[in-house]
Amino acid sequence: AGAWLIGEDFADLFIGYAHYAVQMTESAQFRTLLIPEPWNIRCEYQLAEIEESAAARQLRRFITAEEGQNFLRAAGFLAVND
């Protein structure tokens, strides 16, 4: 999204998630940098199971289980117990 916005002249600067920083740094077209700690906010994401269905329970179990947590870590997020 950031590359497209900048490439189409909709933005001069884009602040995005760390999980796709590797892709952005591989492009010679863009300059990437980490936001210094004092200004780099830490977001806390929540999970709520609103719908009482087998599919919703299955998704919640997957996200909170080891495999789902590994996906989150690989994407640059902290896992539940990190």
TIMI-2910 file (N, C-alpha, C, CB; in pm, 1 decimal, decimal comma, always signed):
<rs>
+----------+----------+----------+----------+----------+----------+----------+----------+----------+----------+----------+----------+------+
!      n_x !      n_y !      n_z !     ca_x !     ca_y !     ca_z !      c_x !      c_y !      c_z !     cb_x !     cb_y !     cb_z ! resn !
+----------+----------+----------+----------+----------+----------+----------+----------+----------+----------+----------+----------+------+
!    +81,9 !   -119,4 !     +0,0 !     +0,0 !     +0,0 !     +0,0 !    +86,3 !   +125,8 !     +0,0 !    -93,2 !     -0,2 !   +120,0 !  Ala !
!   +191,2 !   +125,5 !    +83,1 !   +278,2 !   +242,2 !    +91,6 !   +348,0 !   +270,4 !    -39,8 !   +380,7 !   +223,1 !   +200,6 !  Gly !
!   +398,3 !   +165,8 !   -103,6 !   +467,1 !   +181,9 !   -231,9 !   +371,9 !   +237,9 !   -337,0 !   +525,7 !    +47,4 !   -279,3 !  Ala !
!   +249,6 !   +188,8 !   -339,0 !   +151,9 !   +236,4 !   -436,4 !   +117,3 !   +382,8 !   -410,9 !    +25,0 !   +150,1 !   -431,7 !  Trp !
!    +90,7 !   +418,6 !   -285,5 !    +55,1 !   +556,3 !   -252,6 !   +164,5 !   +654,3 !   -292,4 !    +26,3 !   +568,8 !   -104,3 !  Leu !
!   +288,0 !   +616,5 !   -264,5 !   +400,4 !   +704,3 !   -300,1 !   +420,4 !   +705,6 !   -451,1 !   +530,5 !   +658,5 !   -229,2 !  Ile !
!   +414,4 !   +587,9 !   -513,4 !   +433,8 !   +577,7 !   -657,6 !   +330,0 !   +652,8 !   -738,6 !   +432,9 !   +435,0 !   -698,1 !  Gly !
!   +208,5 !   +663,5 !   -686,8 !   +100,7 !   +734,4 !   -754,9 !    +91,5 !   +881,4 !   -712,2 !    -31,5 !   +664,9 !   -728,1 !  Glu !
!   +188,2 !   +927,9 !   -635,5 !   +193,0 !  +1066,5 !   -587,4 !    +75,4 !  +1105,0 !   -498,6 !   +198,4 !  +1159,8 !   -704,1 !  Asp !
!    +21,2 !  +1005,8 !   -426,3 !    -81,5 !  +1035,7 !   -327,2 !    -18,9 !  +1066,3 !   -191,0 !   -179,8 !   +918,6 !   -315,3 !  Phe !
!   +109,4 !  +1033,0 !   -175,1 !   +179,6 !  +1057,5 !    -48,8 !   +328,0 !  +1077,6 !    -76,3 !   +157,8 !   +940,1 !    +50,7 !  Ala !
!   +390,6 !  +1158,9 !     +4,8 !   +535,3 !  +1176,9 !     -1,1 !   +604,6 !  +1091,6 !   +103,8 !   +572,1 !  +1324,0 !    +18,0 !  Asp !
!   +528,6 !  +1051,4 !   +205,9 !   +581,0 !   +978,3 !   +320,3 !   +475,4 !   +878,0 !   +363,0 !   +619,2 !  +1074,5 !   +437,8 !  Leu !
!   +519,3 !   +761,2 !   +403,4 !   +425,5 !   +659,3 !   +449,6 !   +482,6 !   +592,8 !   +573,7 !   +397,3 !   +554,1 !   +338,5 !  Phe !
!   +403,7 !   +587,5 !   +678,7 !   +443,6 !   +517,6 !   +800,5 !   +364,2 !   +388,0 !   +803,3 !   +418,3 !   +604,9 !   +930,7 !  Ile !
!   +435,5 !   +276,3 !   +803,4 !   +367,7 !   +147,5 !   +796,7 !   +421,8 !    +50,0 !   +899,7 !   +381,1 !    +88,5 !   +658,3 !  Gly !
!   +368,5 !    -69,3 !   +893,0 !   +407,6 !   -175,3 !   +984,9 !   +543,5 !   -233,0 !   +946,6 !   +301,9 !   -285,8 !   +987,0 !  Tyr !
!   +615,0 !   -281,8 !  +1045,1 !   +748,5 !   -337,2 !  +1023,8 !   +747,3 !   -465,1 !   +942,1 !   +814,5 !   -363,2 !  +1155,8 !  Ala !
!   +634,0 !   -535,6 !   +937,0 !   +634,9 !   -665,7 !   +871,8 !   +660,8 !   -659,6 !   +721,5 !   +505,0 !   -733,9 !   +896,4 !  His !
!   +643,0 !   -546,7 !   +657,0 !   +677,0 !   -540,0 !   +515,5 !   +794,0 !   -445,1 !   +487,7 !   +555,8 !   -496,6 !   +435,8 !  Tyr !
!   +867,5 !   -409,8 !   +590,9 !   +984,3 !   -323,3 !   +573,4 !  +1089,6 !   -388,8 !   +485,2 !  +1044,9 !   -288,1 !   +708,7 !  Ala !
!  +1104,1 !   -520,0 !   +494,9 !  +1203,1 !   -590,3 !   +412,3 !  +1172,0 !   -568,9 !   +264,7 !  +1205,3 !   -742,0 !   +445,7 !  Val !
!  +1044,4 !   -581,3 !   +228,2 !  +1005,4 !   -558,8 !    +88,7 !  +1035,9 !   -415,7 !    +44,7 !   +856,3 !   -588,5 !    +69,8 !  Gln !
!  +1011,2 !   -321,7 !   +131,8 !  +1035,2 !   -181,7 !    +96,6 !  +1184,8 !   -152,0 !    +83,8 !   +972,4 !    -89,3 !   +201,3 !  Met !
!  +1266,0 !   -211,7 !   +170,4 !  +1410,4 !   -184,7 !   +164,7 !  +1474,7 !   -248,3 !    +42,2 !  +1479,1 !   -236,0 !   +291,4 !  Thr !
!  +1411,3 !   -349,4 !    -15,8 !  +1465,3 !   -413,2 !   -136,0 !  +1446,5 !   -326,2 !   -259,6 !  +1399,4 !   -548,6 !   -157,9 !  Glu !
!  +1363,1 !   -225,1 !   -252,6 !  +1337,0 !   -136,6 !   -365,2 !  +1432,6 !    -18,3 !   -360,1 !  +1190,2 !    -88,3 !   -364,5 !  Ser !
!  +1500,0 !     +7,2 !   -471,0 !  +1590,4 !   +122,4 !   -479,0 !  +1512,4 !   +252,9 !   -487,2 !  +1683,4 !   +109,4 !   -600,3 !  Ala !
!  +1382,4 !   +243,0 !   -510,0 !  +1296,9 !   +359,7 !   -526,4 !  +1264,2 !   +427,6 !   -392,5 !  +1168,4 !   +319,3 !   -596,6 !  Gln !
!  +1276,2 !   +352,8 !   -281,8 !  +1233,4 !   +404,6 !   -152,3 !  +1346,7 !   +406,0 !    -51,7 !  +1118,5 !   +322,6 !    -98,6 !  Phe !
!  +1333,8 !   +495,0 !    +44,1 !  +1425,7 !   +499,4 !   +157,7 !  +1344,3 !   +465,1 !   +281,4 !  +1496,0 !   +640,7 !   +171,7 !  Arg !
!  +1390,2 !   +368,1 !   +357,2 !  +1318,5 !   +328,1 !   +479,0 !  +1405,2 !   +352,6 !   +601,1 !  +1276,6 !   +179,4 !   +472,1 !  Thr !
!  +1339,2 !   +378,1 !   +712,4 !  +1410,0 !   +394,2 !   +838,8 !  +1317,3 !   +356,3 !   +952,4 !  +1461,7 !   +538,9 !   +856,1 !  Leu !
!  +1377,1 !   +322,4 !  +1063,8 !  +1300,2 !   +291,1 !  +1184,3 !  +1268,7 !   +420,4 !  +1258,2 !  +1377,8 !   +192,5 !  +1276,5 !  Leu !
!  +1151,9 !   +426,8 !  +1313,7 !  +1114,7 !   +542,7 !  +1394,2 !  +1187,2 !   +529,9 !  +1528,1 !   +957,8 !   +552,4 !  +1413,7 !  Ile !
!  +1257,8 !   +633,4 !  +1571,7 !  +1329,7 !   +626,6 !  +1699,5 !  +1234,9 !   +593,7 !  +1815,8 !  +1402,0 !   +759,8 !  +1726,7 !  Pro !
!  +1284,5 !   +521,5 !  +1911,6 !  +1206,8 !   +470,1 !  +2024,1 !  +1116,1 !   +573,0 !  +2092,5 !  +1299,5 !   +413,7 !  +2124,7 !  Glu !
!  +1164,7 !   +694,3 !  +2121,7 !  +1076,7 !   +788,5 !  +2192,8 !   +948,8 !   +823,8 !  +2115,5 !  +1152,9 !   +915,6 !  +2222,8 !  Pro !
!   +951,7 !   +810,1 !  +1983,0 !   +836,5 !   +847,0 !  +1899,9 !   +768,4 !   +726,1 !  +1837,2 !   +879,8 !   +942,4 !  +1790,8 !  Trp !
!   +819,9 !   +609,0 !  +1862,5 !   +764,5 !   +487,4 !  +1803,6 !   +662,4 !   +428,6 !  +1900,9 !   +877,4 !   +383,6 !  +1771,0 !  Asn !
!   +535,8 !   +456,0 !  +1873,7 !   +431,2 !   +409,9 !  +1964,5 !   +417,5 !   +258,3 !  +1959,1 !   +297,6 !   +476,2 !  +1930,2 !  Ile !
!   +375,0 !   +202,2 !  +2067,5 !   +350,9 !    +58,1 !  +2074,5 !   +199,8 !    +36,7 !  +2077,3 !   +420,3 !     -6,3 !  +2201,0 !  Arg !
!   +151,4 !    -30,6 !  +1976,6 !     +7,9 !    -57,9 !  +1967,8 !    -22,6 !   -189,2 !  +2037,9 !    -39,2 !    -62,7 !  +1819,9 !  Cys !
!   -134,1 !   -193,0 !  +2102,5 !   -178,6 !   -316,2 !  +2166,9 !   -305,8 !   -361,2 !  +2097,9 !   -201,5 !   -296,1 !  +2320,6 !  Glu !
!   -299,7 !   -477,5 !  +2036,1 !   -414,1 !   -532,2 !  +1963,3 !   -490,9 !   -627,3 !  +2053,8 !   -368,3 !   -604,7 !  +1834,1 !  Tyr !
!   -619,8 !   -631,7 !  +2032,2 !   -706,9 !   -716,3 !  +2113,2 !   -778,6 !   -816,8 !  +2023,4 !   -809,3 !   -630,5 !  +2192,0 !  Gln !
!   -821,6 !   -924,8 !  +2082,5 !   -899,8 !  -1026,2 !  +2012,7 !  -1028,1 !  -1047,0 !  +2090,9 !   -820,1 !  -1160,2 !  +1997,2 !  Leu !
!  -1140,1 !  -1033,2 !  +2022,8 !  -1269,9 !  -1055,3 !  +2086,4 !  -1348,9 !  -1152,7 !  +2000,8 !  -1348,1 !   -921,1 !  +2105,3 !  Ala !
!  -1406,8 !  -1250,5 !  +2064,9 !  -1491,3 !  -1346,5 !  +1994,7 !  -1635,7 !  -1302,2 !  +2014,1 !  -1468,4 !  -1493,6 !  +2046,7 !  Glu !
!  -1690,4 !  -1237,1 !  +1912,9 !  -1824,7 !  -1180,1 !  +1922,7 !  -1931,2 !  -1281,8 !  +1883,7 !  -1836,2 !  -1056,2 !  +1834,4 !  Ile !
!  -1904,8 !  -1352,6 !  +1777,2 !  -2002,3 !  -1449,1 !  +1726,1 !  -1978,9 !  -1585,4 !  +1790,4 !  -1993,6 !  -1459,7 !  +1571,7 !  Glu !
!  -2081,4 !  -1641,7 !  +1845,3 !  -2069,6 !  -1774,4 !  +1905,6 !  -2098,2 !  -1879,4 !  +1798,9 !  -2166,8 !  -1790,4 !  +2026,8 !  Glu !
!  -1992,6 !  -1916,4 !  +1727,8 !  -2007,3 !  -2017,6 !  +1624,4 !  -1883,1 !  -2105,3 !  +1625,2 !  -2029,6 !  -1952,9 !  +1484,4 !  Ser !
!  -1895,9 !  -2221,7 !  +1565,0 !  -1781,8 !  -2313,5 !  +1557,2 !  -1668,1 !  -2249,8 !  +1478,0 !  -1823,8 !  -2447,4 !  +1492,5 !  Ala !
!  -1700,9 !  -2178,3 !  +1371,1 !  -1597,5 !  -2115,3 !  +1288,8 !  -1522,9 !  -2007,1 !  +1366,4 !  -1659,4 !  -2055,5 !  +1162,2 !  Ala !
!  -1595,2 !  -1926,8 !  +1445,0 !  -1531,2 !  -1821,7 !  +1524,4 !  -1440,5 !  -1883,4 !  +1631,0 !  -1637,8 !  -1730,9 !  +1590,4 !  Ala !
!  -1488,1 !  -1988,0 !  +1697,1 !  -1405,8 !  -2056,0 !  +1798,6 !  -1280,9 !  -2116,5 !  +1734,8 !  -1487,6 !  -2166,3 !  +1870,4 !  Arg !
!  -1297,3 !  -2175,9 !  +1616,7 !  -1184,1 !  -2237,1 !  +1547,4 !  -1079,9 !  -2131,1 !  +1511,4 !  -1231,7 !  -2310,9 !  +1420,4 !  Gln !
!  -1124,2 !  -2015,9 !  +1461,7 !  -1031,1 !  -1907,6 !  +1427,8 !   -959,8 !  -1857,3 !  +1552,7 !  -1105,4 !  -1791,5 !  +1358,8 !  Leu !
!  -1033,8 !  -1835,7 !  +1661,9 !   -969,8 !  -1789,4 !  +1786,4 !   -867,1 !  -1889,9 !  +1835,2 !  -1074,9 !  -1765,2 !  +1895,8 !  Arg !
!   -901,3 !  -2016,7 !  +1833,5 !   -806,3 !  -2119,6 !  +1877,6 !   -680,6 !  -2119,4 !  +1791,5 !   -871,8 !  -2258,1 !  +1873,8 !  Arg !
!   -697,7 !  -2103,3 !  +1660,9 !   -582,2 !  -2099,8 !  +1571,9 !   -492,2 !  -1980,8 !  +1603,0 !   -627,7 !  -2094,6 !  +1426,4 !  Phe !
!   -552,9 !  -1862,0 !  +1616,3 !   -475,1 !  -1740,7 !  +1641,8 !   -398,7 !  -1750,6 !  +1772,5 !   -566,2 !  -1618,5 !  +1644,2 !  Ile !
!   -460,1 !  -1804,9 !  +1876,3 !   -395,8 !  -1809,7 !  +2007,5 !   -305,9 !  -1931,8 !  +2026,6 !   -500,7 !  -1808,0 !  +2115,0 !  Thr !
!   -313,4 !  -2028,7 !  +1937,0 !   -228,0 !  -2147,6 !  +1946,5 !    -88,6 !  -2116,1 !  +1892,4 !   -290,6 !  -2266,8 !  +1869,0 !  Ala !
!     +2,2 !  -2207,5 !  +1911,6 !   +142,1 !  -2186,4 !  +1873,6 !   +157,9 !  -2151,4 !  +1725,7 !   +223,5 !  -2310,4 !  +1905,3 !  Glu !
!    +87,0 !  -2220,5 !  +1637,4 !   +101,0 !  -2193,5 !  +1494,3 !    +58,2 !  -2051,6 !  +1459,0 !    +19,4 !  -2293,5 !  +1413,7 !  Glu !
!    -54,0 !  -2008,2 !  +1512,1 !   -100,5 !  -1872,3 !  +1486,9 !     -6,1 !  -1768,1 !  +1544,5 !   -238,8 !  -1853,1 !  +1544,5 !  Gly !
!    +45,3 !  -1793,7 !  +1662,9 !   +140,6 !  -1702,0 !  +1725,6 !   +269,6 !  -1693,3 !  +1644,4 !   +171,5 !  -1746,9 !  +1869,3 !  Gln !
!   +311,4 !  -1805,6 !  +1586,5 !   +430,4 !  -1804,7 !  +1500,3 !   +407,8 !  -1717,8 !  +1377,1 !   +467,1 !  -1947,9 !  +1457,6 !  Asn !
!   +287,5 !  -1722,6 !  +1319,2 !   +255,3 !  -1635,9 !  +1205,8 !   +265,0 !  -1489,2 !  +1246,8 !   +114,0 !  -1667,2 !  +1151,8 !  Phe !
!   +212,4 !  -1456,1 !  +1364,0 !   +217,8 !  -1317,7 !  +1411,1 !   +362,1 !  -1272,6 !  +1431,5 !   +138,8 !  -1302,3 !  +1541,8 !  Leu !
!   +443,6 !  -1356,7 !  +1493,4 !   +585,5 !  -1322,8 !  +1512,9 !   +654,8 !  -1301,2 !  +1379,3 !   +657,4 !  -1433,4 !  +1592,0 !  Arg !
!   +629,3 !  -1390,6 !  +1282,9 !   +692,7 !  -1380,0 !  +1151,1 !   +652,8 !  -1250,3 !  +1080,2 !   +655,1 !  -1500,8 !  +1064,1 !  Ala !
!   +534,9 !  -1198,2 !  +1112,4 !   +487,4 !  -1073,5 !  +1052,9 !   +536,4 !   -951,1 !  +1130,1 !   +335,4 !  -1073,2 !  +1046,9 !  Ala !
!   +615,9 !   -971,6 !  +1233,4 !   +672,1 !   -860,2 !  +1308,6 !   +592,4 !   -816,9 !  +1429,6 !   +687,6 !   -745,8 !  +1220,0 !  Gly !
!   +489,2 !   -894,2 !  +1464,5 !   +409,4 !   -861,8 !  +1581,8 !   +460,4 !   -938,8 !  +1702,7 !   +261,1 !   -892,8 !  +1556,9 !  Phe !
!   +434,8 !   -886,6 !  +1821,1 !   +464,3 !   -961,1 !  +1942,2 !   +353,2 !  -1063,0 !  +1961,2 !   +477,6 !   -866,7 !  +2066,5 !  Leu !
!   +389,8 !  -1181,0 !  +2002,9 !   +290,3 !  -1283,2 !  +2028,8 !   +227,5 !  -1258,5 !  +2166,2 !   +353,4 !  -1424,8 !  +2021,0 !  Ala !
!   +125,9 !  -1336,2 !  +2198,7 !    +49,2 !  -1316,4 !  +2321,6 !   +138,6 !  -1312,9 !  +2445,2 !    -54,3 !  -1426,3 !  +2336,4 !  Val !
!   +232,8 !  -1401,6 !  +2454,1 !   +313,4 !  -1410,9 !  +2575,1 !   +447,9 !  -1338,9 !  +2565,7 !   +336,7 !  -1554,5 !  +2607,9 !  Asn !
!   +473,2 !  -1264,1 !  +2460,1 !   +601,6 !  -1194,3 !  +2445,2 !   +604,4 !  -1065,2 !  +2525,3 !   +629,0 !  -1164,1 !  +2297,9 !  Asp !
+----------+----------+----------+----------+----------+----------+----------+----------+----------+----------+----------+----------+------+
</rs>
